[in-house]
Amino acid sequence: MKQNKTIRTKFVEDFGEEFALKLEVAAEQHSNGINSKDKGSDLFKWVLLICIGYQCFEVEEYRIFHELPQKPSFTTLKRWIRKNANLKTHNGDYDYLALISGAYTPFIK
């Protein structure tokens, strides 16, 4: 039986370990107890949701602040997340303001 790859494993295959680690650090920097008390059963989904909510890879200045690579583009990342992350199945906390503002909508198919 073929075992499914984790979202993080697929992300690393497509974008590299360094990028994944930097996203994890960025998400932890935004962790505040409200958005992070329960990170859910898939930690990397939480990382992606927090980075989306805080626009870590969307806004150029934030990418620079978090030392994220400029490539892949935000559009490529958004497409990848929609195809691979299945964020609607996340079962933990996230950025609630981002949810209310609709920031997650483009990332969920």
Phi and psi in degrees as a GROMACS rama.xvg file:
@    title "Ramachandran Plot"
@    xaxis  label "Phi"
@    yaxis  label "Psi"
@TYPE xy
-77.7334  128.768  LYS-2
-90.479  134.152  GLN-3
-69.4248  143.145  ASN-4
-76.9489  148.745  LYS-5
-71.1199  161.354  THR-6
-61.6106  -41.6048  ILE-7
-62.7588  -43.2081  ARG-8
-59.7692  -45.0297  THR-9
-64.4901  -41.2184  LYS-10
-60.5244  -46.3631  PHE-11
-61.9528  -42.0385  VAL-12
-60.1064  -38.1816  GLU-13
-87.4279  -32.4111  ASP-14
-127.741  -10.3298  PHE-15
102.133  150.823  GLY-16
-63.4822  -40.076  GLU-17
-60.5717  -42.2981  GLU-18
-64.4507  -43.4886  PHE-19
-60.6297  -44.6382  ALA-20
-62.3113  -41.9302  LEU-21
-65.3099  -36.5751  LYS-22
-65.783  -40.0646  LEU-23
-62.9782  -41.1647  GLU-24
-65.3112  -43.677  VAL-25
-60.0264  -46.414  ALA-26
-61.1898  -43.5394  ALA-27
-62.7953  -33.2457  GLU-28
-65.1417  -26.8832  GLN-29
-96.4462  -1.09146  HIS-30
-63.8125  130.16  SER-31
-136.6  12.9099  ASN-32
87.2441  -31.243  GLY-33
-86.8529  -43.5967  ILE-34
-91.2358  4.36154  ASN-35
-141.822  7.5348  SER-36
-63.3368  -40.9717  LYS-37
-125.446  102.195  ASP-38
-81.9581  -1.51127  LYS-39
84.0758  179.603  GLY-40
-80.3614  -15.2967  SER-41
-124.648  99.309  ASP-42
-56.9445  -35.6945  LEU-43
-71.4247  -27.5614  PHE-44
-62.9267  -43.2699  LYS-45
-60.4515  -44.4452  TRP-46
-56.5679  -49.452  VAL-47
-61.358  -44.1185  LEU-48
-62.5965  -42.14  LEU-49
-67.1504  -43.0414  ILE-50
-65.7191  -33.014  CYS-51
-67.8653  -48.2686  ILE-52
-59.9796  -36.4577  GLY-53
-96.5184  7.97338  TYR-54
56.9095  34.1172  GLN-55
-60.3618  -36.1622  CYS-56
-110.277  4.39169  PHE-57
-91.8177  -43.4495  GLU-58
-95.1224  124.787  VAL-59
-54.3191  -43.2208  GLU-60
-62.3865  -35.5984  GLU-61
-72.678  -36.6125  TYR-62
-60.9119  -42.5291  ARG-63
-65.3936  -46.0217  ILE-64
-57.0874  -43.3534  PHE-65
-86.4015  2.31735  HIS-66
57.9695  38.5702  GLU-67
-84.6335  146.168  LEU-68
-64.2596  149.096  PRO-69
-75.8064  -18.3452  GLN-70
-122.862  137.903  LYS-71
-74.3997  161.929  PRO-72
-69.7563  164.182  SER-73
-58.6298  -41.1374  PHE-74
-61.2479  -42.9141  THR-75
-63.8226  -43.9368  THR-76
-63.257  -42.8538  LEU-77
-60.5934  -44.3996  LYS-78
-61.7712  -44.3763  ARG-79
-62.7644  -44.5622  TRP-80
-62.2301  -44.851  ILE-81
-59.2134  -40.5585  ARG-82
-77.1324  -35.2426  LYS-83
-113.448  -27.5974  ASN-84
-89.7158  -24.4265  ALA-85
47.5246  55.2796  ASN-86
-62.6626  -23.4793  LEU-87
-65.217  -14.4676  LYS-88
-93.9238  3.53306  THR-89
-61.0887  134.262  HIS-90
-118.239  33.0334  ASN-91
-137.813  -162.367  GLY-92
-74.6574  167.756  ASP-93
-161.114  -174.016  TYR-94
-82.4331  106.041  ASP-95
-66.9928  -33.8563  TYR-96
-64.96  -39.6524  LEU-97
-62.5968  -39.0884  ALA-98
-62.6337  -48.3968  LEU-99
-63.2957  -36.5881  ILE-100
-79.6477  -7.81822  SER-101
86.954  10.7672  GLY-102
-62.0024  -27.8489  ALA-103
-83.1947  -20.3369  TYR-104
-51.4448  -45.2757  THR-105
-66.6802  -12.8491  PRO-106
-99.509  -5.40597  PHE-107
-115.126  125.748  ILE-108
